[in-house]
Amino acid sequence: MNWNSHEFIWLDWAIIIIGILAVTWAVWRSIQKDKRSQQGPDSEDYLFGKGEPWYIIGAAIFAANIGSEHLVGLAGTGAKAGVGMAHWEMQGWMILILGWLFVPFYQLLNIKMGKIITMPDFLKYRYTPTTGSWLSIITLIAYVLTKVSVTAFTGGIFMQSLLGLPFWFGAIGLIVLTGIFTVLGGMKGVMTLSAIQTPILILGSFLVLFLGLSALGGGNIAEGWTAMIEHAKTLNVGEDGVAYGTNRMFHFNTGDPLYDDYPGFWVFIGASIIGFWYWCTDQHIVQRVLGQRKGEPADVVMKRARRGTIAAGYFKLLPVFMFLIPGMVAAALAARPDSGFSLSDPDTAFGSMVKFVLPAGVKGIVTIGFISALVASLAAFFNSCATLFTEDFYKPMFKNKSEATYVLVGRIATVVVVILGIVWIPIMMSLGSLYDYLQGIQSLLAPAMVAVFALGIFSKRITPKAGEAGMIVGFIIGMVRLLTNIFTNTGKDVMTGWFWENTTWFWQTNWLIFEVWLLVFIMGMMVVVSFFTPKPTAKQIEAITFTGDYKALIRKSWNKWDVIASLGVVALCALFYIYFW
């Protein structure tokens, strides 16, 4: 047997089959145990879970974030553009904001409403019912544009590069498998699968990293790292003949070919806006920390949620090393004619590295972890879709239906979102490379979310109508910009005619700079609208007002070790920025 084969052999396939059966049995056993321990479960339990331990929450947040866009897009971006996209991945410090600042507000409203809230619930309470409904609509549209379409597309590419399956077999197969899993497993299944796949995913990816560096360095990992950095320094050659390199996170020179993608300090600000929206206000992430048993003390809930976000903060430091750096290693290996490694398409970088550097048998084990990660990530989206549609649209319109009906309606809504996501794939493919497309779409959706949530929580003067206007106007401006991106090849084409020539400030402005100014505009507009519209009611202000007793509960929920652990996350993020400055 050739243990160092660069392709899958019978042993890998046998391990994959046995492993999938074992994971299925473990998840089924966990679900059955959970069902026996629950009395009278309802649709809310199905959607949110019952309050898992903090380390499970951390793993679930990490697993929900890691999808096929990382396995394909992030590694591909590393192969093409180096560490520039790491701004969007070094967001461990941002997850801390969820645990320390936002969870107390969300938990306060949980107590007041007597149920676990969704993000639209929060906006309906703080602003107007229309504001919350618009968030649900925008979130479902975002799932079509950035979650389902991207996951299906990249899942197909990953399965093709790793297992040799035809693209659509891999894409549709992943969706069908996840659909079955979600129906049978619910939120408990997602949490259990996250706990199983996270260690496999981390260990497998670091095996790819270290063995790849070893292959690049002739058996020496340190020399492999040096060779990777030196190769990155020779890339990104401008029209002036200067190699600006792909080993830096910031690109300040306008002659640098990567300046348009990562312009100076704008890239850090823009990535932080997207991070704030995603980690602090996105239902997909927040529902992982809000799970709890009815009547559970608020300080216990907040302590578990905060420690879960701290754990997730450390986990979030890993994807750069798990996916982006292996992409850079793949590019360096492919540049060496004697390495035996070839890379025809950067998006196949990670799958190709798995086949090239891992020994027989290990390929199969690691593949199980990767497939589990894809399923867990996509299943989390499915659960979020069911949550939003059922809780925020169907239940208010059709009250007193059976719980089985509510769960069924949520599943139907998810199927519709999936179909629309697949239909969107051809348009998505025309809007640039995968990860650039993904962050570009998020940059158009995030400003409205950030403005409405930040001002709604931290300012008592912002009026209900101001929040409604900020959400609607911000979303419309973002979608108009998306349309111009489609028509103008993301601002790169030369457009003629009165309209295009007089609106270049709108459709040609760098996407990150546009995002920042859009946020400033929405926040300014909300302040102005607040001067001319009725003030929030006392009940609405109570949703963001901490009483003395509640402040005591918050203080009771953390200790010095939580602070020290949080500072550790911030310090590690800072060190990464310093090294790749």
Phi, psi and omega in degrees: 000136179270098184290340182256025179299141179271011177229168176286135176244180186303326181297317179298315180296321179295318180295321179299313181296312180297319181296317179297319177297319180294317179296318178300316179297317181296317179294315179301316181297319179295320180294316180297320178296319180294320180296322180293330183276347182262143175244121178066047179297146178233188185295332179294322176297319180299322187277325190247339186085183188241021179086080182281164175301159186299324182288330175289320177300314179300316179294323181291320176299314180298313181294323179295328180282322184280117178226189182294339177295335175281313181299327182254302188292314183291318176295319178297320177295322176299320179293326184268318190232011176068221190269006182305319183283358180295341177305323183280346182258332178277062185247020178302322180294330181288326179295331178298327179297323175301310185289320186274322187256316190272323182304317178302322177292315180296319180293324177301317180287328172305316182293315184293324183270347178072020178203165177286126186273157165260168179297320173300326175305314182300314182290326177296322181287315184281325183245256181223159175304325180296322180299314179295320179296320178295323177298318179298316179298313181297319181295317178296320176296320178298322178297322177295314187281326190238344185253291186295312183297314181294316182294317179296314181297309183287329175298321177296317179295317182295314179296326179292314183287329184268313186254352180078013179286146173303148188308306185289332174299314180294317183293307182291321179300320178297317181294316180297314179300316180293322179300314178298316181299316183295318180297317184277328188261329182061200183293326178297321178296319179297314181298317181294314180297324178299317181294327181285314189279337185301309179295324178296316181297315181294309181297318181296317181293321178289331172298316177300316181298306186291319178291327176294315177297322178296317178296322180288328182261017178064037180100354181244118184295318181298318178292328176296318177299315179298318180295322179295314180296317180296321177294319180298327180293339182272354185266178176062057182275128181274178179294340178277002179083002181272134175273106182278345175081159176243018182262014181234146181275335182246136180234106187262337184277126181293344176278351178287123180303337181268003182297319181296330179277324184225070187283105173049223180282346178303327184294323179292317180295315181297318179295325180291324177297313178297318180297319179300313178298309188294312188276334187253339187229355182278126180307323182304323180266314188297326183295342178287335181259351184268352181300137181193160176273147181302132178082003180293138181303141184297323182293327177293318178299312182294321178297314180296316181296315182297314181292330174296320179289327176296315177300317179296328177299318177291318177301323185290347175286345189276324188305327177301318181279334181282327188232311185292311180297317174303328175296319177294322177296318179299318179297319180291320178295317181296334180283351179259112182300331184272001184281336184080006182251133179234152183217096183280329182226122181305329182292346177264009187303311186290314179300321179294322179294320178302313181292327188279320190257337184274142178286163179302144182091309178294324176306316181295316180298313182295322180298323176301315179298319181292316178297319178298321179295317179297316181293316181297318180295312181292323178296326177296321176296317180300316179296321179294319177301314180298319179302306186297311184292316183292310186286329190252346178239304189286311183301315179297330182274326183232087183277160175065024171279165179289156179298325178298323179294316181297318179295319180297316180298319178299321179291322178296317178300321179296319179299319179298315179298319179298315180298316178297322178297320179293320179297328183285342187308313180301322178292318179302320182294340181271357186253034175098185182294159190304304186290326175296318177300313184300311181290328178296317177295316181296329179293338179272336181266329189294318186305316180297318180297313183297315181298313185292316181288314184296311180290327180293330181269318189262359177226128178272354183270341181291128186273162179303317181292331177294318177296318179298315180295319180298318181294312185289309183295318179299318180294317181298316178299318179298319180289327175296318177298321177299318178298318178294327176298319180294318183283334187247013183056051180056041175082004184272333182283153174276119183250136179246162182113155186302315184298309185293321183289336181260003179234022180301329178300336182269310189265348179257346180300137178311138188300325180285320177295320176301317181300314182297313181291331176295318177298315179299317181297313182297316180296319178297318179297319180296322178295315180296313180300326182295336178287339188243006182233158183302144181291159176295151180285166178300323179296320179292323179293326179300333181293341180235020181246121180269121174283171179300319180295321182288324176298323177295322177296318178299313181297325180291340187275357179220159177223186186296330182290328174296319179294313181298315180297322179293317178297330177298319178298313181298317181297318181293321176299316181297319180297322179297316179297320180296317183294317184258025182308000000 
